């Protein structure tokens, strides 16, 4: 049933339709077999990879896996500290992977891995001008989210909490402010710890959820991938259905007499 | 001989070596690799034509598992 609903309600990024609203990051999986089962179970059609020095171990395996599963690649600029670094990494990813889609992320420091707002915006402007389809990782800052959309980003991806913390959505009101004024898809990226976090993101009006370690480092990644698939579909349906307003006092659901 | 920085490590190569030859010596010509010389991406088709200068910085990147 959920799948039928999804078929009629695709996520559209830069004119490209995706039936799944769950984007998975490949980081954190203990091995490729575990990753494969989790990816298949999640139903994802878009999955991130990182760019690293070619002498790093485990280079090609993940690419072959994603190509075999028919999942679209979303290279990221993780690890970059400046706009210049992120732009070069994006250009290398485009050359290596033959996609102009890029998850732009510029981190301010190692301890928080929070997005560096000024460098992110500068890199976004440069990459959009260079023909990239930019999905920008950003803070849960409604003003910056608007600026990134105005800069031509194809999607804006605010964090729920810092990367890898599993702290969920720390400022739901900010996320709702972002989704309420969005002109491009909003993807909740980072901070998801469990299924209810993913459902909440969708209930707040996000168009998709991006997560990695919530699945790959769960005790049972395959089962958590299933949970996330249902959570995203459930949260989306609840958003579309329109929830009842919250009330302070009780209101009987049956007539008093 | 020339000194070239490859992914942060200093290495020696023959004078006049092309990027294609350098990558061949390193064994990193496989699919899914991209290369920048002194901060500029060099398209795969141009590898045989680009001659590496002494002191050049070469970055070779590929995709790995990541967030």
HADDOCK unambig.tbl for C-alpha pairs under 7 A between the chains (distance, minus, plus):
assign (segid A and resid 25 and name CA) (segid B and resid 66 and name CA) 6.13 0.50 0.50
assign (segid A and resid 25 and name CA) (segid B and resid 67 and name CA) 4.33 0.50 0.50
assign (segid A and resid 26 and name CA) (segid B and resid 65 and name CA) 4.98 0.50 0.50
assign (segid A and resid 26 and name CA) (segid B and resid 66 and name CA) 4.98 0.50 0.50
assign (segid A and resid 26 and name CA) (segid B and resid 67 and name CA) 5.71 0.50 0.50
assign (segid A and resid 27 and name CA) (segid B and resid 65 and name CA) 5.00 0.50 0.50
assign (segid A and resid 27 and name CA) (segid B and resid 66 and name CA) 3.71 0.50 0.50
assign (segid A and resid 27 and name CA) (segid B and resid 67 and name CA) 4.73 0.50 0.50
assign (segid A and resid 48 and name CA) (segid B and resid 66 and name CA) 6.58 0.50 0.50
assign (segid A and resid 48 and name CA) (segid B and resid 67 and name CA) 6.07 0.50 0.50
assign (segid A and resid 49 and name CA) (segid B and resid 63 and name CA) 5.96 0.50 0.50
assign (segid A and resid 49 and name CA) (segid B and resid 64 and name CA) 5.76 0.50 0.50
assign (segid A and resid 49 and name CA) (segid B and resid 65 and name CA) 5.20 0.50 0.50
assign (segid A and resid 49 and name CA) (segid B and resid 66 and name CA) 4.84 0.50 0.50
assign (segid A and resid 49 and name CA) (segid B and resid 67 and name CA) 6.52 0.50 0.50
assign (segid A and resid 50 and name CA) (segid B and resid 63 and name CA) 5.46 0.50 0.50
assign (segid A and resid 50 and name CA) (segid B and resid 64 and name CA) 5.27 0.50 0.50
assign (segid A and resid 50 and name CA) (segid B and resid 65 and name CA) 5.92 0.50 0.50
assign (segid A and resid 50 and name CA) (segid B and resid 66 and name CA) 4.62 0.50 0.50
assign (segid A and resid 50 and name CA) (segid B and resid 67 and name CA) 6.79 0.50 0.50
assign (segid A and resid 51 and name CA) (segid B and resid 61 and name CA) 6.09 0.50 0.50
assign (segid A and resid 51 and name CA) (segid B and resid 62 and name CA) 5.43 0.50 0.50
assign (segid A and resid 51 and name CA) (segid B and resid 63 and name CA) 4.54 0.50 0.50
assign (segid A and resid 51 and name CA) (segid B and resid 64 and name CA) 6.08 0.50 0.50
assign (segid A and resid 52 and name CA) (segid B and resid 61 and name CA) 5.22 0.50 0.50
assign (segid A and resid 52 and name CA) (segid B and resid 62 and name CA) 5.56 0.50 0.50
assign (segid A and resid 52 and name CA) (segid B and resid 63 and name CA) 6.20 0.50 0.50
assign (segid A and resid 52 and name CA) (segid B and resid 64 and name CA) 6.52 0.50 0.50
assign (segid A and resid 53 and name CA) (segid B and resid 7 and name CA) 6.54 0.50 0.50
assign (segid A and resid 53 and name CA) (segid B and resid 60 and name CA) 5.69 0.50 0.50
assign (segid A and resid 53 and name CA) (segid B and resid 61 and name CA) 4.45 0.50 0.50
assign (segid A and resid 53 and name CA) (segid B and resid 62 and name CA) 6.22 0.50 0.50
assign (segid A and resid 54 and name CA) (segid B and resid 33 and name CA) 6.95 0.50 0.50
assign (segid A and resid 54 and name CA) (segid B and resid 60 and name CA) 5.51 0.50 0.50
assign (segid A and resid 54 and name CA) (segid B and resid 61 and name CA) 4.73 0.50 0.50
assign (segid A and resid 54 and name CA) (segid B and resid 62 and name CA) 5.04 0.50 0.50
assign (segid A and resid 58 and name CA) (segid B and resid 64 and name CA) 6.45 0.50 0.50
assign (segid A and resid 59 and name CA) (segid B and resid 62 and name CA) 6.41 0.50 0.50
assign (segid A and resid 59 and name CA) (segid B and resid 63 and name CA) 5.90 0.50 0.50
assign (segid A and resid 59 and name CA) (segid B and resid 64 and name CA) 4.79 0.50 0.50
assign (segid A and resid 60 and name CA) (segid B and resid 63 and name CA) 6.90 0.50 0.50
assign (segid A and resid 60 and name CA) (segid B and resid 64 and name CA) 6.87 0.50 0.50
assign (segid A and resid 62 and name CA) (segid B and resid 64 and name CA) 6.41 0.50 0.50
assign (segid A and resid 62 and name CA) (segid B and resid 65 and name CA) 6.20 0.50 0.50
assign (segid A and resid 91 and name CA) (segid B and resid 41 and name CA) 6.82 0.50 0.50
assign (segid A and resid 92 and name CA) (segid B and resid 34 and name CA) 5.33 0.50 0.50
assign (segid A and resid 92 and name CA) (segid B and resid 35 and name CA) 6.67 0.50 0.50
assign (segid A and resid 92 and name CA) (segid B and resid 41 and name CA) 6.32 0.50 0.50
assign (segid A and resid 95 and name CA) (segid B and resid 34 and name CA) 5.73 0.50 0.50
assign (segid A and resid 95 and name CA) (segid B and resid 43 and name CA) 6.73 0.50 0.50
assign (segid A and resid 96 and name CA) (segid B and resid 32 and name CA) 4.65 0.50 0.50
assign (segid A and resid 96 and name CA) (segid B and resid 33 and name CA) 4.86 0.50 0.50
assign (segid A and resid 96 and name CA) (segid B and resid 34 and name CA) 4.60 0.50 0.50
assign (segid A and resid 96 and name CA) (segid B and resid 62 and name CA) 6.73 0.50 0.50
assign (segid A and resid 97 and name CA) (segid B and resid 32 and name CA) 5.76 0.50 0.50
assign (segid A and resid 212 and name CA) (segid B and resid 67 and name CA) 5.97 0.50 0.50
